Amino acid sequence: MEKIIPFTIKDLAKITNHRSGEIKFGEKMITVPKDTDSLEFLKTCEAKYVLFGIPEDIGIRANYGRPGAASAWDSAIKSIANIQHNRFCKGSQLFVLGQLNVSAEMKEVEHLDFNDIDDRSKLSQLVEKIDKDVSHIIFNIIKLGKIPIIIGGGHNNSYGNIKGTALAKGKPINAVNFDAHSDFRILEGRHSGNGFSYAYEEGFLKKYFIFGLHENYTSKNVLDIIKKIEDRVRYNTYDSINIRKEKDFNQEMALALEFINDDFFGIEIDLDSIPNIACSAMTFSGFSVEQLRQFISYFAKNKNAAYLHICEGAPDLGEEKNNHLIGKLIGYLVTDFIKTNIT
Ligand SMILES: N=CN[C@@H](CCC(=O)O)C(=O)O
């Protein structure tokens, strides 16, 4: 776990706005004591959930996207530290592991250009490097019987989450992905658009349900591939649920759960499925925040839910005066997960 920058009690104190008569998550969340190995500490720690940040956007750059998602972790942890610790949710359920140290990699990509074939290959190689670290860390967390809550970063990190969980569980896992995009693009070198196809091809992902695909942004090629493997990969579209009303949101959640619930599954949330959220693939049309919150609550209730990954939110691409809002949204999603997760 040497690639982790631990989050200390001092870091937490700096971002918590203390008020007399109130108790904030920042006063109750668990951090690793000074000079203690995170993993050793985690073995003895009672908190069930492990918060882990991946402040990178290299996978997004390698996918011709707009960088900015590296800033979501900072924004999220600041918001989470200021949630009220009360009868509805307790900060002490969360261990703040810290963030993946990607500073060297982020420096390296500053001047790389997606349009240059050599640069693109360098970007993909760096994504592979991050994949290894992410899967190693997720493996260790899950092996200890804990539940990771991962704040990205690009959706490329679905690969490391799935691989790490599968290795820890000793078998391939399933995933449900609330997303406008399939991220099942061809195996052309790693990036944020092919985390699930790589995990599938390499045998870490068994069954995959994509919830709320945007019909306008899914290629014929991907639809054809998915059609051929529909015993293992299924989807519904946002358009068929919220626009044409051919399908019902709640019934679709039940169908998706039935599909993936024969084994452990990861819950993947891409914030580019929600309108007006600053993201690489920002949109004005999509499911509401309330639908997303209901989705997390619904899937978290199941004992097979192995982790939660929230990604692609990019405060740096948002309005300067309101760039705390993505962190605040992530805070709601994290507490929705904790409040209903019963594993
Ligand atoms: N993870 C997101 N993948 C989408 C969006 C790409 C982008 O614009 O950043 C995709 O590959 O289509």
Ligand as a Chemical Component Dictionary entry (heavy atoms), coordinates in Angstrom:
data_LIG
# 
_chem_comp.id                   LIG 
_chem_comp.type                 NON-POLYMER 
_chem_comp.pdbx_formal_charge   0 
_chem_comp.three_letter_code    LIG 
# 
loop_
_chem_comp_atom.comp_id 
_chem_comp_atom.atom_id 
_chem_comp_atom.alt_atom_id 
_chem_comp_atom.type_symbol 
_chem_comp_atom.charge 
_chem_comp_atom.model_Cartn_x 
_chem_comp_atom.model_Cartn_y 
_chem_comp_atom.model_Cartn_z 
_chem_comp_atom.pdbx_ordinal 
LIG N1 N1 N 0 -16.125 6.960  -19.211 1  
LIG C1 C1 C 0 -16.664 7.638  -20.113 2  
LIG N2 N2 N 0 -16.657 7.242  -21.381 3  
LIG C2 C2 C 0 -17.418 7.874  -22.427 4  
LIG C3 C3 C 0 -17.267 9.372  -22.447 5  
LIG C4 C4 C 0 -15.986 9.858  -23.003 6  
LIG C5 C5 C 0 -15.703 11.323 -22.674 7  
LIG O1 O1 O 0 -16.222 12.211 -23.353 8  
LIG O2 O2 O 0 -14.948 11.567 -21.717 9  
LIG C6 C6 C 0 -17.111 7.223  -23.751 10 
LIG O3 O3 O 0 -16.107 6.535  -23.887 11 
LIG O4 O4 O 0 -17.905 7.419  -24.662 12 
# 
loop_
_chem_comp_bond.comp_id 
_chem_comp_bond.atom_id_1 
_chem_comp_bond.atom_id_2 
_chem_comp_bond.value_order 
_chem_comp_bond.pdbx_ordinal 
LIG N1 C1 DOUB 1  
LIG C1 N2 SING 2  
LIG N2 C2 SING 3  
LIG C2 C3 SING 4  
LIG C2 C6 SING 5  
LIG C3 C4 SING 6  
LIG C4 C5 SING 7  
LIG C5 O1 DOUB 8  
LIG C5 O2 SING 9  
LIG C6 O3 DOUB 10 
LIG C6 O4 SING 11 
# 
